[in-house]
Amino acid sequence: MRKLSIASAAMIVAISLYFTLVWGYDGYRILSSPSYGLEDIWRSQFIFAIGRLFGFGPVGLIKLAAFFGALKLAVACICAIHIVDRFRCMLRGEANSEILEAGLILVVLINIVSVGPAAWAHSTDLMREHTLQLVLAGLAVALCIVERTHIRRDDSTIAVTVKSQDS
């Protein structure tokens, strides 16, 4: 069971690193662009689709693009904090995965919003990209749940052992 724990922790760190690098770059690219990433038609299709759905004008589209850029950068920072926490906990104990789970919930929500317009536009490459990120986020959340269950099981075993020794 210890090997499963080490493998799941390594996969969680790898997925966190992926989102740190990919979403951090994308968020930085969006926020540093003069038009907040709207010049890249390929990656901003979902912004235009959401803007069309809610009737946003040019200023509304720019604000929406800046919002999604800030969210992507926030998710990248959350994942980076979790990676640092994992390495810190290698020395002292167990990592706190709640912050990573909150970041992954944002990943899932953003990708669900993004994959819809890609499906409507019949863009299989864009759908593949968003679906891959959605699967990675789901896998990381599942591994966090397995890890938390494993830790609780170990804690309950220790509590039962201590209680039986006291008797």
C-alpha positions in Angstrom: 0.0 0.0 0.0 3.0 2.3 0.6 4.0 2.0 -3.1 0.5 3.1 -4.1 0.8 6.2 -1.9 4.2 7.1 -3.4 2.9 6.6 -6.9 -0.2 8.6 -6.3 1.8 11.4 -4.7 4.2 11.5 -7.7 1.3 11.6 -10.2 -0.4 14.4 -8.2 2.8 16.4 -8.3 3.3 15.7 -12.0 -0.3 16.8 -12.8 0.2 19.9 -10.6 3.4 20.7 -12.5 1.6 20.4 -15.8 -1.1 22.8 -14.7 1.5 25.1 -13.2 3.5 25.3 -16.4 0.7 25.2 -19.0 -1.9 27.3 -17.3 0.7 29.7 -15.9 2.1 30.3 -19.3 -1.4 30.7 -20.8 -2.5 33.1 -18.0 0.7 35.1 -18.3 0.2 35.2 -22.1 -3.4 36.4 -21.8 -2.7 39.1 -19.2 0.5 40.4 -20.9 -1.2 40.7 -24.3 -2.6 44.1 -25.3 -5.9 42.5 -26.3 -5.9 39.9 -23.4 -5.3 37.0 -25.7 -8.2 37.7 -28.1 -5.8 37.9 -31.0 -5.3 34.1 -30.8 -8.6 33.0 -32.3 -7.8 29.3 -31.7 -7.6 29.6 -27.9 -10.1 32.3 -27.4 -13.1 30.7 -29.2 -14.8 30.0 -25.9 -14.5 33.7 -24.9 -16.3 34.7 -28.2 -18.9 32.0 -27.7 -19.7 33.1 -24.1 -19.7 36.7 -25.2 -22.2 35.9 -28.0 -24.3 34.0 -25.5 -24.5 36.9 -23.0 -24.5 39.7 -25.6 -21.1 41.2 -24.6 -19.6 44.0 -26.6 -15.9 44.6 -27.2 -15.2 45.9 -23.7 -17.2 43.0 -22.2 -15.1 40.5 -24.2 -11.9 42.0 -23.0 -13.1 41.9 -19.4 -14.1 38.3 -19.8 -10.8 37.4 -21.4 -8.9 39.1 -18.5 -11.1 37.3 -16.0 -10.2 33.9 -17.5 -6.6 34.8 -17.8 -6.5 35.7 -14.1 -8.3 32.5 -13.2 -5.7 30.5 -15.2 -2.9 32.3 -13.5 -4.5 31.7 -10.1 -4.8 28.0 -10.8 -1.2 27.9 -11.8 -0.2 29.6 -8.5 -2.4 27.2 -6.5 -0.7 24.2 -8.2 2.8 25.7 -7.6 1.9 26.2 -3.9 0.8 22.6 -3.7 4.1 21.4 -5.3 6.0 23.3 -2.7 3.8 21.9 0.0 4.4 18.4 -1.2 8.2 18.8 -1.1 8.0 20.4 2.3 5.9 17.5 3.6 8.4 14.9 2.3 10.4 15.9 5.4 7.6 16.5 7.9 4.5 14.6 7.1 1.4 14.7 5.0 0.5 17.3 2.5 -2.6 19.5 2.6 -4.5 18.7 -0.6 -7.6 20.8 -0.1 -6.1 23.8 -1.8 -5.1 21.7 -4.8 -8.7 20.3 -5.0 -10.0 23.8 -5.0 -7.7 24.7 -7.9 -8.7 21.5 -9.7 -12.4 22.4 -9.3 -11.6 25.7 -11.1 -9.8 23.7 -13.8 -12.9 21.5 -14.3 -15.3 24.4 -14.4 -13.1 26.4 -16.9 -12.7 23.3 -19.1 -16.4 22.5 -19.1 -17.1 26.1 -20.2 -14.4 25.8 -22.8 -15.2 22.5 -24.3 -18.8 23.5 -25.1 -18.0 26.1 -27.7 -15.3 23.8 -29.2 -18.0 21.1 -29.6 -20.4 23.5 -31.2 -17.7 24.7 -33.7 -16.8 21.0 -34.4 -13.2 21.7 -33.5 -11.9 18.3 -32.5 -8.4 19.5 -31.7 -9.6 22.1 -29.3 -12.0 19.6 -27.8 -9.2 17.1 -27.3 -7.0 19.7 -25.6 -9.8 20.6 -23.1 -10.9 17.1 -22.6 -7.3 16.0 -21.8 -7.1 18.7 -19.2 -10.4 17.7 -17.8 -9.3 14.1 -17.5 -6.0 15.1 -15.8 -7.9 17.2 -13.3 -10.3 14.4 -12.6 -7.4 11.9 -12.1 -5.7 14.3 -9.7 -8.8 14.7 -7.6 -9.4 10.9 -7.6 -5.8 10.4 -6.4 -6.2 13.0 -3.7 -9.4 11.2 -2.5 -7.5 7.8 -2.5 -4.7 9.4 -0.6 -7.0 11.0 2.0 -8.8 7.7 2.5 -5.5 5.9 2.9 -4.3 8.5 5.5 -7.6 8.2 7.4 -7.4 4.4 7.4 -3.8 4.6 8.8 -5.0 7.1 11.5 -7.9 4.8 12.5 -5.5 1.8 12.6 -3.1 3.8 14.9 -6.0 4.9 17.1 -7.2 1.3 17.5 -3.7 0.1 18.2 -3.1 2.7 20.9 -6.5 2.0 22.4 -5.8 -1.7 22.6 -2.4 -1.1 24.2 -4.0 1.1 26.9 -6.4 -1.6 27.8 
